[in-house]
Every structure is written in C-alpha cells, then in structure tokens.
Amino acid sequence: MPEAPGPAPALQSILVGHSTGGGEVTRCIGRHGTGRVPKAVLVGAIPPPHA
C-alpha cells in the first residue's frame, strides 16, 4: 500500500483589490496576517466611510 502524501505546502498569494476591493484586501490581511501574502496591490482604493 502506498504512503499517504504529507501536508500540502503553504501557498503564497498576491492579493489585488480595485476600488472598494482594496478594503477587502486590507480586511483579509488584518484578519489573517501577512504570513502567506508576500505582496498586496491596492488600485484606486476607496476607504470605507466612517460613521
């Protein structure tokens, strides 16, 4: 019987956000950290309104 494969290697992701998607990129980094995100690109980012 063949051996079971080991754990999958950690993936590196470059996050790109346009317009309000920039807020999603920053939220993702804020929530999950930058361990697997070597780069982030914010293009024409719009900050969220403050209440």
Backbone bond lengths (Angstrom), bond angles and torsions (degrees), N, CA, C in turn:
res aa  C-N    CA-C-N  psi(-1)  N-CA   C-N-CA  omega(-1)  CA-C   N-CA-C  phi
1 M - - - 1.446 - - 1.534 108.03 -
2 P 1.346 118.31 130.18 1.471 120.52 -179.43 1.531 111.50 -69.64
3 E 1.342 115.07 153.99 1.462 120.14 178.61 1.524 110.75 -70.65
4 A 1.323 115.26 148.82 1.468 120.00 175.64 1.520 108.67 -71.87
5 P 1.318 117.69 142.02 1.468 119.64 179.09 1.531 110.33 -65.64
6 G 1.327 116.34 152.03 1.465 121.96 177.73 1.516 110.51 -74.08
7 P 1.313 116.25 -176.23 1.462 119.39 179.93 1.525 111.56 -64.89
8 A 1.304 115.56 150.02 1.461 120.74 179.31 1.529 109.37 -67.18
9 P 1.334 117.53 145.08 1.459 119.25 178.19 1.526 110.62 -67.33
10 A 1.327 116.10 150.67 1.465 120.32 178.13 1.524 109.22 -65.66
11 L 1.297 116.47 132.11 1.460 121.18 -179.54 1.521 110.49 -88.94
12 Q 1.302 116.31 146.89 1.461 122.56 174.49 1.522 107.21 -103.03
13 S 1.325 116.55 135.63 1.459 120.74 -178.65 1.518 110.00 -128.17
14 I 1.323 116.07 136.43 1.463 121.71 171.22 1.522 105.75 -101.37
15 L 1.328 116.35 119.86 1.465 120.96 -178.40 1.519 109.88 -95.31
16 V 1.333 116.46 133.90 1.464 122.36 178.84 1.512 107.79 -127.32
17 G 1.346 115.74 127.67 1.460 120.11 178.20 1.508 111.42 -128.23
18 H 1.316 117.36 132.89 1.468 122.72 177.51 1.514 108.84 -112.10
19 S 1.317 116.61 136.60 1.453 123.27 178.24 1.525 109.91 59.00
20 T 1.322 118.27 -124.46 1.470 119.70 -179.31 1.520 112.20 -71.43
21 G 1.327 118.43 -13.35 1.457 121.52 174.59 1.526 111.76 -64.20
22 G 1.339 116.61 -22.02 1.460 119.94 175.39 1.515 111.56 -62.09
23 G 1.323 116.40 -34.31 1.456 120.62 176.01 1.512 111.66 -65.81
24 E 1.328 116.50 -36.21 1.469 120.33 177.62 1.525 110.79 -67.32
25 V 1.337 116.71 -38.37 1.461 120.27 177.83 1.527 109.77 -62.93
26 T 1.328 117.50 -48.43 1.462 120.19 -178.55 1.527 111.27 -66.82
27 R 1.329 118.07 -35.09 1.461 120.99 176.75 1.519 110.60 -64.52
28 C 1.317 117.16 -42.93 1.465 121.92 179.42 1.528 110.61 -62.40
29 I 1.335 116.78 -45.00 1.465 120.23 178.92 1.523 110.34 -65.70
30 G 1.330 117.57 -41.18 1.456 120.90 178.76 1.520 112.51 -63.47
31 R 1.301 116.78 -36.50 1.466 121.25 -177.39 1.525 112.72 -80.95
32 H 1.344 116.87 -40.54 1.459 120.44 -172.07 1.526 114.35 -109.81
33 G 1.320 118.17 -6.33 1.457 121.24 179.78 1.521 112.63 83.43
34 T 1.321 115.55 -178.45 1.461 121.35 -176.09 1.522 112.96 -109.71
35 G 1.307 118.33 13.86 1.454 121.35 -177.73 1.516 114.91 -56.84
36 R 1.322 117.26 -36.03 1.469 120.57 -178.80 1.519 111.68 -114.71
37 V 1.341 117.07 15.05 1.463 121.08 -179.10 1.526 108.64 -122.20
38 P 1.344 117.22 94.53 1.460 118.67 -179.25 1.517 113.29 -72.31
39 K 1.339 117.31 -25.18 1.468 120.96 -178.39 1.519 110.20 -147.35
40 A 1.341 114.54 150.13 1.464 121.27 172.92 1.526 107.56 -136.10
41 V 1.323 116.03 140.19 1.460 121.53 -179.18 1.525 107.94 -123.23
42 L 1.338 116.22 124.39 1.463 121.55 175.53 1.526 107.36 -112.56
43 V 1.330 116.83 116.23 1.461 122.28 -176.74 1.521 108.60 -110.50
44 G 1.316 117.10 114.85 1.466 120.72 -179.88 1.505 111.48 56.45
45 A 1.329 116.55 43.77 1.468 120.76 -175.57 1.520 111.37 -67.05
46 I 1.305 115.48 140.49 1.472 122.75 176.98 1.524 107.09 -113.34
47 P 1.341 117.78 118.63 1.465 118.49 179.35 1.520 110.74 -68.32
48 P 1.332 117.40 150.08 1.472 119.49 178.83 1.529 110.24 -68.96
49 P 1.328 117.03 148.74 1.472 119.40 178.72 1.527 109.88 -69.38
50 H 1.307 116.06 143.01 1.464 121.06 177.40 1.515 109.21 -96.58
51 A 1.311 116.15 133.31 1.465 121.28 -177.35 1.512 111.04 -81.01
